[in-house]
Amino acid sequence: LNGMVTFRDADNVRAAVVATPLSRLLLETDAPYLTPVPYRGRPNAPCYLPFIAEKIAELQRVPVEELLEHTYRNSLRQFFPEEAAA
């Protein structure tokens, strides 16, 4: 999920977040596009990931730390499956 989750008119994206289990979520910047609110209109960068994570945690009704734990493990399973299985 990227900065679109923070856009005012992105109700469809937020509905998808709510419907997706934590075990399936990943965070990404889609740099240099889709910069999250409050920096929309500027080039995107990884330093804006906290805004995305905070919004997703709010929608999932979990602490941001819990969301980050899940997305970290999910990224390991996705990109390094041999390490995630260990």
C-alpha positions, 0 to 999 in steps of 0.5 A, a space after each residue: 500500500 502506498 500514499 493513496 491510502 491518505 488521499 481524501 477521495 480514496 475511500 475504495 483504497 481504505 475499504 481494501 485496507 480494512 478488508 485485507 488481513 494484516 498478514 497480507 499487507 506491505 508498505 511502499 512509497 511508489 516513489 516518486 509518485 503518490 506522495 501521502 498527505 500532508 506532502 501530496 504534490 511533492 516528489 515521494 520518498 521513503 521518509 514518508 512511509 510513517 504517514 502511510 503506516 499511521 493511516 493503515 494502523 488507524 484503519 486496521 485498528 492496531 497500534 502502528 508498532 503492531 502494523 510495522 511488525 506484520 509488514 516487516 514479516 510480510 516483506 521477508 516472506 515476500 522477498 526472502 522466503 528462505 529467511 522467513 521460514 528459518 
